[in-house]
Amino acid sequence: MFEHKSVLLWETVDGLNVRSDGIYVDGTLGGGGHASEVCRRLGEKGRFIGIDQDADAIAAASERLKEFGDKVTIVRSNYENIADILDSLDIRGVDGICLDLGVSSYQLDTAERGFTYREDAPLDMRMDQRNPRTAADIVNTYSEQELYRIIRDYGEDRFAKNIAKHIVKARESGPIRTTGELTEIIKGAIPAKIRATGGHPAKQTFQAIRIELNRELEVLSHSIDTMIDRLNPGGRLAIITFHSLEDRIVKTRFRDNENPCICPPDFPVCVCGRKSKGRVVTRKPVVPTKEEIEENKRAKSSKLRIFERGRE
């Protein structure tokens, strides 16, 4: 069963300012938690489009949202394709879009999906099971320098160089095929004193490989402008991030869409001609309450930022 506790549920849905006759998109549909609350606020003329690349998520969300009938359209795809999806549905503009960039509880807790370092399973980590490449391909084919780069940049692990070295050394004896094998290799690359005091030693490396495999930061960075462009005047884009790299991208892209001017600061007037597309609603990110974190520990690092399209 696809189960996932929606993070910052009310803050996100309230932040979308849902209109009963509006059109709304959830680009990371998951189990349909945010979606079901959006749909409850829609009237007869409202419409909802849910996008997800995970077949299990599509099945679960389809079941959860079937009570809302034909106002719901569900598409199996990556949200980076949102422009093509909306074009195929003959929709020019929408009134709100939300993204929850976290890995679902279902994906983490289903060992055979290969996202978790807590159980031994095939090294998979694919968000989209149609992807021919898996985490095992990255672990077994990337050079030591490439592994170091992604573990350093995406995992932000201070032992990235040693972990990459140990992975390359270990695979000389044969391919690394399971999460358990990789976890043991990572443990061997980290000093015992650090292993005893820090969090799980494999967490950051697994995160890095998952981000690389699923192109998570690339997709996010390339999609924000497109999503803002497809908002109707007054429409809102709400994005929930879970680590600093994602949050930095969202913060920067929102800021640049609010103030795209590239003129030198000492120019008395703007001459570059770039116009603002709207405003950042959340000057500081919205974070979960202490109560939410107590109920759902996976909410702890979440941050919500919201952008509103200009009304001109």
N, C-alpha and C positions, 0 to 999 in steps of 0.2 A: 504494500500500500504506500502510495506517494504521500508522505506527511512532511509538512514544513510549517513552522510557526512564523507567520509574517512579522518581519521586523518593522518598527515605526509605522504600524498600520494606520492608526488614526491620523498621525501627523502627516503622512504621505497623502492619504485620500482627502483629508481636509485641505491640504496644501494645493490640491488640484482644482479646488473651487468647482466641483462637479455641477454642471447645469443639466437639468432633466432632459433637455433636447440636444445635448452635445454629443460629440464623437470623441471617444477616448481609446488610447492604445496602451497596452502593457507589453513592453518589448521583451520582458523576461517573465513570462506567465507563471512558470513553476506550477505549484499545486492550485493556483487560483485564489490565494488569500486576499491580496490587494484587489484583484479583479472582481471578486464576488461583492466586495463592499462598494466598489465603483458602480457595478451593475444595479445594486439595490437603490442607488440614488438616481438612476436613469428612468425617465418616463417612457411613454409609448414611442416617442419619436427619437429617443436616444439610441446610440449605437456603440458597441464595444468591439475592438479587435485585439485579440490575444496572440502574441508571437512567442514561440519557444522552439529550440532546436532539439530538445530532448523528447524522445518518443514516450517515455514514461510520464513526463510532465504533461504532454498533450493529452494522453489518455485520462489522467487524473483530473485535469482542469476541465476537460470536456464533460466528464461526469458531474463535477461540482457545479458547473455553470449551465447545465441543461435546463434548469428551472427558468432561466431567463429567455429561453426560446430563440427566435430568429434575430433578436437584436444583437446576438453574439456571433462573431466570426473568429475561428481559431485557425492559425496558419503555422505549419511547421517550417520554420526558417530561422535565420539569425537576424537580430534586429538591425544589423548593418544594411539589410535589404529593405528597410522600411519604406523608402521612396518607391521602389518597384512594387511592393505589396500594396501600398495605398493606390498607386496608379492602376493596378490590376482590379482593384475594387471600385475604381472610378471616384476616389476620394481625393480632393485637392488639399484641403486643410482639416486639421483636427483641433479639438479644444483642450486636449491634455494628453501627455505621454508620461509614463513612469517606467523606471528601471530599478530592479533590485539586483545588484551585482554579486550577491553572495551565492556561494555554493549551497544548494538545498540540504536540509537535514537528511532527506532521503538519499541523495547522492553520497553524502559522507557516511551514512550508516549502512548502506548497502555495499558490503565488502567487495563483491564481484565487479563493482564499477571502478575499483582501483583508485579511489580518491583518498582513502584513509591509510595512515601509517600504523594504525593500531591493530590491524588484522592482516594476515597473509592472503594475498589475492593477486591475480594477474595485473601487471602494470598497465593500466588502461587510461583512466582520467579523461576520457572523451565526453564533452558535453553533448556532442552530436555523434550518435553511434554509427552514422553513415561515413564519418571521417575515416579514411583508410589508415591514417597514421595514429599511433598510440604513444603513450608515455614511454613504453619500452623502446620505441624507435629513437626517441630523443636520447635516452640514457645510453643506448648502445651504438649510436652513429655519430653523435656530436663530438667534435674534437674537445680536448681538455680546455682549450681557450674558450670555446663556445659555451661549454658547461659552466666554466668559471663566470663568464659574463652574465648568464641568465640567473645563476644562483646569487651572484653579487647584486645585480640590478633588480630582479624581481622578488628574490627571497630576502634581500638585505641582510644576508648572513655573513658575519665577520670571518667565518671559517670557509668561505666559498672556495678559495684557492685549494685548500687541503681536501675538501670534499670532492671537488672535480678531479683532483689527482688520484684519490682513492677509488673513485668510480672507474676511471680509465684503467688503473692497475687491476682492479677486480675482474673487469670484463675480458682481460687477456686470457683468463682461464675458461671463458665461455660466456654466453649472453646472460645478462641480468634480466630475469623474467618476471619476478614477483615483487610486490611491495615489501614483503618481509626481507627479501635479500637486500633490496636497496636500503631499507632502514638499518640493517646491521652494518652495511658499508659506511653509512653516514655516521653511525655511532662510533665506529672505529676511527673516524677522521676528526672527532671532537675530543678535546682533553677530558679525562674522567671527572676532574673537579667541576668543569662547566656542566657536564651531563648531570651531575648530582644536584646542581643548584638551579639550573635554568628550566625552561619548559621542555617539551618533547624535542629532542635534537633533530628529528626529521621534518618538523613542521614547515620550516621556511624553505627547505629544498623542495618538498612536495608542492608547496604553493608556487614556487618558481617554475617548476616543470609544467604544472597545470596551466599557468598563465601563458607560457610559451606555446604549449600544444594547442590551446584553444584561442590563441591570438587575442586575449582578453583586452589588453591595454591598447593594442592597435585598433581593434574594432571600436572601442569606446572613443578614442581620440578622433577617429575618422567619421564618427556618426553624429556627434553632438550638433555640429553646425547644420547638418541635414535635418535633424529632428526639429531644431529651432525654426528652420525655414518652412517646415510643414505645419507649424502652429498657426491657427487663426489669431487675429488680434485679440489680446487678452488671454490667449491660451497659455498653459503652463507645462514646463518640463520638470519633473521631479526625479532625482537620481539618488539612490542609496548606495554608498560605497562602504567597503570594509577594510581597506588599508590605505596607507598614505599615498601610494602611487596613483591609485584610482582617484582619490580625493583631490590630489594636485591637478590632475588632468581636468576634472570637472570644474574646479575653482578657476583655473586658467581660462578654459574655453568660455565659461559663463562671463568672466570679466571681459574677455576680448570681444564678446558679442554685445556687451553693454557699452563698452567704450573702445571701438575699433580704430580710433584715430591713431595714425602713425607719425603725425607731424612732430617736429622737435618741440619740447616743452616751452621754449622761449618764443614760439610763433604767436603773434597776437590773435590770429584767427586760423581755423582749420582750412587747409588747402588740399588735403588728400582726398576729400570727398567721401570718405567712409562714414556711413551713418549707423547709429546704434539700432540694434534689432529689438531692444527691450531693456528690462532691468533685472538685476539679481534680487530676488525676494528675501533670501536668507543671507544677511551680511555675515553672520556666523552660522556654521552648520547646526542643524537640529540634531541632538543626540538623545539616546534613549534615557528614560527615567531610571532611577535606582530600582524601582519596582519591576520594570520590564527586564532589566539585567538579571535580577534575582529569579524571575520566572524563566528566562531564556538566556543562558550564558553566552550564546552565540551572537547576541545583540550587542555585546559590549563594545566592539570597535566600530559599530555602524555610525554613519553620518549621512544626513539628508541635506541636499542643496536643491533649491528651486529657482527656476528662471521663468519670467513672464514676458511673452511677446508684446511688443509695443502696439498701441491702439491706433496709430496714425493711418 
